[in-house]
Amino acid sequence: MTSFQISLKPLSESARENFIEELQRAFQCAAEFWLGPLDKKAIPRADIEASLNTPGAQALVIEHNGKTVGGAVVIIDEHKQKNSLDLFFIKQSASSRGLGFAAWQAIEARYPRTKLWRTATPYFDKRNIHFYVNKCGFDIVEFINPHHPAVDDKPTDAPGLEYFFRFEKTMHRRPLPKKSKA
């Protein structure tokens, strides 16, 4: 397996607009791959802004060899350490090379106190489902659909998002070594 040197940098205000555009482009490409041409954005700007403005949100630029290859928005709960990967993307020009997995490993390493990670993806995106379950070790914990009895999420008009999977990953920690009495 190839190892990549990935760096995660906080999103600067000056790069915010480009980050939003790149994220929309990546989500649009993925949605249209599975659903065909769309007459609206796969992820509305308002949804991205809401994520960026969520309490605890940290927007990260993913770099490889000094070039931006993607980004993520994580929601960090410093008290409970039950954190969310709210948005995650790798640019189309950098996809299918292992950079997404390397970026996820870097995110996990950046937040070592995390007890539980949560994320979600649309039901149609088989690549994402494979990535989260088979590569990153998440478990599918819920299938959201119009008949779900406890849907508490606000409705969205983004295509395909009336059906999606929620994932969780419990972070296992090795016990600390016992101190010797010497």
For each residue, the residues with C-beta under 8 A, 3 or more apart:
1: 98
2: 97 98
3: 102
4: 64 98 99 102
5: 64 65
6: 62 63 64 99 102 103 105 106
7: 62 63 64 106
8: 60 61 62 63 72 103 106 107 110
9: 60 61 63
10: 58 59 60 61
11: 15 16 19 59 60 61 71
12: 15 16
13: 16
14:
15: 11 12 18 19 61
16: 11 12 13 19 20 52 59
17: 20 21
18: 15 21 22
19: 11 15 16 22 23 59 61 71
20: 16 17 23 24 45 48 49
21: 17 18 24 25
22: 18 19 25 26 68 70 71 89 91
23: 19 20 26 27 43 48 71 87 89
24: 20 21 27 28 41 42 43 45 48
25: 21 22 28 29 91 92
26: 22 23 29 30 70 89 90 91 92
27: 23 24 30 31 41 42 43 89
28: 24 25 31 32 38 41 42 43
29: 25 26 32 33 92
30: 26 27 33 34 42 125 127 128
31: 27 28 34 35 38 42 122 124 125 159 160
32: 28 29 35 36 37 38 42
33: 29 30
34: 30 31 124 125 126 160
35: 31 32 38 124 159 160
36: 32
37: 32
38: 28 31 32 35 41 42 159
39:
40: 44 157 158 159
41: 24 27 28 38 44 45 158
42: 24 27 28 30 31 32 38 158 159 160
43: 23 24 27 28 47 48 87 158
44: 40 41 47 48 156 157 158
45: 20 24 41 48 49
46: 49 50
47: 43 44 50 51 156 158
48: 20 23 24 43 44 45 51 52 73 87
49: 20 45 46 52 53
50: 46 47 53 54
51: 47 48 54 57 73 75 86 87
52: 16 48 49 57 59 73
53: 49 50 57
54: 50 51 57 75 86
55: 75
56: 75 76 77 78
57: 51 52 53 54 73 74 75 76 86
58: 10 73 74 75 76
59: 10 11 16 19 52 71 72 73
60: 8 9 10 11 71 72 73 74 107 110
61: 8 9 10 11 15 19 68 70 71
62: 6 7 8 68 69 70 71 72 90 99 103 106
63: 6 7 8 9 66 67 68 69
64: 4 5 6 7 67 69 94 99 102
65: 5
66: 63
67: 63 64
68: 22 61 62 63 71 91
69: 62 63 64 90 91 94 99 103
70: 22 26 61 62 88 89 90 91 94 99 100 103
71: 11 19 22 23 59 60 61 62 68 87 88 89
72: 8 59 60 62 85 87 88 89 103 107
73: 48 51 52 57 58 59 60 86 87 88
74: 57 58 60 83 84 85 86 107 111
75: 51 54 55 56 57 58 83 84 86
76: 56 57 58 83 111
77: 56 80 81 82 83
78: 56 81
79:
80: 77 115
81: 77 78 113 114 115 116
82: 77 114 115 116 118
83: 74 75 76 77 111 114 116 117 118
84: 74 75 117 118 119
85: 72 74 88 107 117 118 119
86: 51 54 57 73 74 75 119
87: 23 43 48 51 71 72 73
88: 70 71 72 73 85 100 103 104 119
89: 22 23 26 27 70 71 72
90: 26 62 69 70 94 95 99 100 103
91: 22 25 26 68 69 70 94 95
92: 25 26 29 95
93:
94: 64 69 70 90 91 97 99
95: 90 91 92 99 100
96:
97: 2 94
98: 1 2 4 101 102
99: 4 6 62 64 69 70 90 94 95 102 103
100: 70 88 90 95 103 104 131
101: 98 104 105 131 135 136
102: 3 4 6 64 98 99 105 106
103: 6 8 62 69 70 72 88 90 99 100 106 107
104: 88 100 101 107 108 135 136
105: 6 101 102 108 109
106: 6 7 8 62 102 103 109 110
107: 8 60 72 74 85 103 104 110 111
108: 104 105 111 112 114 117 171
109: 105 106 112
110: 8 60 106 107
111: 74 76 83 107 108 114
112: 108 109
113: 81
114: 81 82 83 108 111 117 171
115: 80 81 82 170 171
116: 81 82 83 168 169 170 171
117: 83 84 85 108 114 138 168 169 171
118: 82 83 84 85 166 167 168 169
119: 84 85 86 88 132 138 166 167
120: 144 164 165 166 167
121: 125 128 129 132 164 165 167
122: 31 125 128 160 161 163 164 165
123: 143 160 163 164 165
124: 31 34 35 160 163
125: 30 31 34 121 122 128 129
126: 34 129 130
127: 30 130 131
128: 30 121 122 125 131 132
129: 121 125 126 132 133 140 165
130: 126 127 133 134 135
131: 100 101 127 128 134 135 136
132: 119 121 128 129 135 136 138 167
133: 129 130 136 137 138 139 140 167
134: 130 131
135: 101 104 130 131 132
136: 101 104 131 132 133 169
137: 133 169
138: 117 119 132 133 167 168 169
139: 133 167 168 169
140: 129 133 143 165 166 167
141: 166 167 168
142: 148 165 166
143: 123 140 148 163 164 165 166
144: 120 148 151 153 163 164 165 166
145: 148 162 163
146: 151 162 163
147:
148: 142 143 144 145 151
149:
150:
151: 144 146 148
152:
153: 144 156
154:
155:
156: 44 47 153 161 162
157: 40 44
158: 40 41 42 43 44 47 161
159: 31 35 38 40 42
160: 31 34 35 42 122 123 124 163 164
161: 122 156 158 164
162: 145 146 156
163: 122 123 124 143 144 145 146 160
164: 120 121 122 123 143 144 160 161
165: 120 121 122 123 129 140 142 143 144
166: 118 119 120 140 141 142 143 144
167: 118 119 120 121 132 133 138 139 140 141
168: 116 117 118 138 139 141
169: 116 117 118 136 137 138 139
170: 115 116
171: 108 114 115 116 117
172:
173:
174:
175:
176:
177:
178:
179:
180:
181:
182:
